[in-house]
Amino acid sequence: MSDRFHRPRSARLSRMLVRAAVLGGMVASLSACGNMMTRLSQVGSGPQLSPIQNPTLEKGYQPVSMPMPTPQPPPNNPNSLWRTGARAFFKDQRASKVGDILTVNLSISDSASFSTNLARARNTADSANATNLLGFEGDLSKILPSGVNPASLLNVGSTGSTTNTGSTGRSETLTSNIAATITQVLPNGNLVISGSQEIRVNYEMRDLTIQGIVRPEDISTENTVTYDKIADLRVYYGGQGVISDFTQPQYGQEILDILFPF
């Protein structure tokens, strides 16, 4: 039988962990190398704006699939110029078709505070005596060299106390307006929107991306919608450039933080 079947399990586990660590380091190094080459290509010019393109053609894009009600045929309005759901007499100017644009108003001011206090105390005392133990209480002094007092045969007490205190605080603020494009119309009429915005100032670029699902009824007459009326809202706000590079840890430090067990 081969010797590898006699190796301790801890040794085999250590070899597997070392291989996983080496493989993870190689993958991280390749990714970091690509990031390094990108940064080197931007020396003297800063980050470049990405070209405008169809969001449905981006890598990883998947159409939204949601539970849909049974389609209902539109009502007939004979001899009438008014259309059901329209807010204008002749034409509804709100976005409703794939490719239409609407404005999303972002005014997120979210804060939360949690505080928990727990105090527990317990004090117990038990005592027992055996002054009459079937007549054998007098023989206890023969068994125990130091003798025994049956009136105080057992006396047990315990005291416990626990105090826990926890506190959590969070505050977020984001205010902006961004134009989004309708990328999909669901069978029930809801609209899937996607929008992105890139702003470059000197050597720093800020990215703002938003995605979600909107009901046509929630779009105002100004062709705007507030963020709190968007289902499955996804908002990304980040940046890249000189300042972002200084605030982000180096890839070597990130790898150590992941692999270092202490």
C-alpha positions in Angstrom: 0.0 0.0 0.0 1.3 3.4 -0.9 2.8 5.6 1.9 0.4 8.5 1.1 -2.4 6.5 2.7 -0.4 6.4 6.0 0.3 10.1 6.2 -1.4 11.9 9.1 -4.6 13.8 8.2 -3.2 17.0 9.5 -0.2 16.8 7.1 -2.5 16.3 4.1 -4.7 19.1 5.2 -1.7 21.4 5.6 -0.5 20.6 2.1 -4.0 21.3 0.7 -4.1 24.7 2.5 -0.6 25.6 1.2 -1.7 24.7 -2.4 -4.8 26.8 -2.0 -2.8 29.7 -0.6 -0.3 29.5 -3.5 -3.1 29.3 -6.1 -4.9 32.2 -4.5 -1.7 34.2 -4.5 -1.1 33.5 -8.2 -4.6 34.6 -9.1 -4.4 37.7 -7.0 -1.0 38.5 -8.6 -2.3 38.2 -12.1 -5.3 40.4 -11.2 -2.9 42.9 -9.5 -0.6 42.8 -12.5 -3.5 43.7 -14.8 -4.5 46.6 -12.5 -0.9 47.7 -12.3 -0.6 47.8 -16.1 -3.8 49.8 -16.3 -2.5 52.3 -13.8 0.8 52.6 -15.7 -1.0 53.3 -18.9 -2.8 56.2 -17.2 0.3 57.9 -15.9 0.2 61.6 -16.9 -3.4 61.4 -18.2 -5.5 59.9 -15.4 -8.4 57.5 -15.7 -10.2 57.4 -19.1 -14.0 57.7 -19.5 -15.6 54.5 -20.7 -17.5 54.7 -24.0 -21.2 54.9 -24.2 -22.6 51.5 -25.1 -25.7 49.3 -24.9 -26.0 48.1 -21.3 -27.6 44.9 -22.5 -24.4 44.0 -24.3 -22.2 44.3 -21.2 -20.5 41.2 -19.9 -22.7 39.4 -17.3 -25.9 41.2 -18.2 -29.0 39.1 -17.6 -32.6 40.1 -18.4 -34.8 40.5 -15.3 -37.4 37.8 -14.7 -40.1 38.5 -12.2 -43.4 36.8 -11.3 -46.0 38.2 -13.7 -49.8 38.3 -13.4 -52.1 37.0 -16.2 -52.2 39.5 -19.1 -55.4 41.5 -19.4 -56.7 42.7 -22.7 -56.8 46.5 -23.0 -60.3 48.0 -22.7 -62.0 49.3 -25.8 -63.0 53.0 -25.7 -65.0 53.6 -28.9 -65.4 57.1 -30.1 -63.0 58.4 -27.5 -59.6 60.3 -27.9 -58.6 59.6 -24.4 -56.3 56.7 -23.7 -56.3 54.8 -20.4 -53.3 55.7 -18.2 -52.4 58.8 -20.2 -51.8 62.1 -18.4 -51.9 64.3 -21.5 -54.9 64.6 -23.8 -53.0 63.8 -27.0 -49.8 62.1 -26.0 -48.2 60.9 -22.8 -44.6 62.3 -22.6 -43.4 59.9 -19.9 -40.9 57.2 -20.7 -42.6 53.9 -21.5 -40.6 52.1 -24.2 -37.2 50.5 -24.5 -34.7 53.3 -25.1 -36.7 56.1 -23.5 -35.0 58.2 -20.9 -36.2 59.3 -17.4 -34.6 61.1 -14.5 -34.0 59.4 -11.2 -33.9 61.6 -8.1 -31.6 60.3 -5.5 -31.9 61.8 -2.1 -30.8 59.0 0.3 -30.4 60.1 3.9 -30.4 56.9 5.9 -29.4 56.5 9.6 -29.8 53.8 12.2 -28.9 53.4 15.8 -29.3 50.3 17.9 -28.5 49.9 21.6 -28.8 46.8 23.7 -28.4 46.3 27.4 -28.6 43.0 29.3 -28.1 42.5 33.0 -28.5 39.2 34.7 -27.9 38.2 38.4 -28.5 35.0 40.3 -27.9 34.1 43.9 -28.7 30.6 45.3 -28.2 29.0 48.6 -29.0 25.4 49.6 -28.5 23.7 53.0 -29.4 20.2 54.3 -29.0 18.3 57.6 -29.3 14.7 58.6 -29.9 14.7 62.4 -31.7 11.4 62.0 -30.3 9.1 59.4 -32.0 5.7 60.2 -30.0 5.6 63.3 -26.6 5.5 61.6 -25.8 9.2 62.2 -23.7 8.3 65.2 -21.6 5.9 63.1 -20.5 8.7 60.8 -17.8 9.7 63.3 -16.3 6.2 63.0 -16.0 6.6 59.2 -14.8 10.1 59.1 -11.7 10.6 61.3 -12.5 14.3 62.1 -16.1 13.5 62.9 -19.2 15.0 61.4 -22.0 17.3 62.6 -25.3 15.9 61.3 -27.0 19.3 61.8 -24.8 21.0 59.2 -24.2 18.1 56.9 -24.6 20.1 53.6 -24.4 23.8 52.8 -24.1 24.9 49.2 -24.3 28.4 47.7 -23.6 30.1 44.4 -23.6 33.6 43.0 -23.6 34.6 39.3 -23.8 37.9 37.5 -23.7 38.9 33.8 -23.7 42.3 32.1 -23.7 42.9 28.4 -23.9 46.2 26.5 -24.0 46.6 22.7 -24.3 49.7 20.4 -24.4 50.1 16.6 -24.6 53.3 14.7 -24.8 54.0 10.9 -25.3 57.1 8.8 -25.4 57.5 5.0 -26.2 60.5 2.8 -26.3 60.6 -1.0 -28.0 63.3 -3.1 -27.9 63.3 -6.9 -29.9 63.2 -10.1 -29.1 60.7 -12.8 -30.7 60.0 -16.2 -31.5 56.3 -16.8 -32.6 54.4 -19.9 -35.3 51.8 -20.1 -33.7 48.5 -21.1 -36.6 46.2 -20.8 -40.4 46.2 -20.5 -41.8 43.4 -18.4 -45.0 41.6 -19.4 -46.9 43.4 -16.6 -45.8 46.8 -17.9 -43.1 47.5 -15.3 -39.9 49.1 -16.6 -36.4 47.9 -16.1 -34.0 50.9 -16.0 -30.3 51.3 -16.0 -28.2 54.4 -15.9 -24.6 55.4 -15.3 -22.7 58.6 -14.9 -19.0 59.4 -15.0 -17.5 62.7 -13.8 -13.8 63.4 -14.1 -12.2 66.2 -12.2 -8.4 66.5 -12.7 -7.0 63.0 -12.0 -10.0 61.6 -10.1 -13.1 60.1 -11.7 -16.4 59.4 -9.9 -18.8 56.7 -11.1 -22.5 56.6 -10.3 -24.6 53.6 -11.6 -28.2 52.8 -10.9 -30.5 49.9 -11.8 -33.9 48.9 -10.8 -37.6 48.3 -11.7 -40.1 51.1 -12.0 -43.9 51.2 -12.3 -45.1 53.5 -15.1 -47.6 55.0 -12.6 -44.8 56.2 -10.4 -43.2 58.3 -13.1 -44.2 62.0 -12.6 -45.4 64.3 -15.4 -41.8 65.8 -15.4 -40.6 62.3 -16.4 -38.9 61.8 -13.1 -39.1 59.1 -10.4 -37.7 59.1 -6.9 -35.4 56.3 -5.6 -37.9 55.1 -3.0 -40.3 54.0 -5.8 -37.7 51.8 -7.5 -37.9 48.1 -6.8 -34.7 46.0 -6.5 -32.7 49.3 -6.4 -29.0 49.0 -7.0 -26.9 52.1 -6.5 -23.1 52.1 -7.0 -21.1 55.2 -6.2 -17.3 54.9 -6.3 -14.3 56.3 -8.0 -10.9 55.7 -9.4 -7.8 57.8 -9.7 -5.0 59.2 -7.6 -7.0 59.7 -4.4 -8.7 56.4 -4.7 -5.4 54.6 -5.2 -4.0 56.1 -2.0 -7.1 55.2 0.1 -7.2 51.6 -1.1 -4.8 49.1 0.5 -2.2 47.5 -1.7 -2.9 44.1 -3.1 -0.2 42.5 -1.0 -1.7 43.8 2.2 -5.2 42.6 1.1 -3.8 39.1 0.4 -2.1 39.0 3.9 -5.4 40.1 5.5 -7.2 37.2 3.8 -4.7 34.5 4.4 -3.2 35.5 7.8 -5.2 33.5 10.4 -4.5 35.8 13.3 
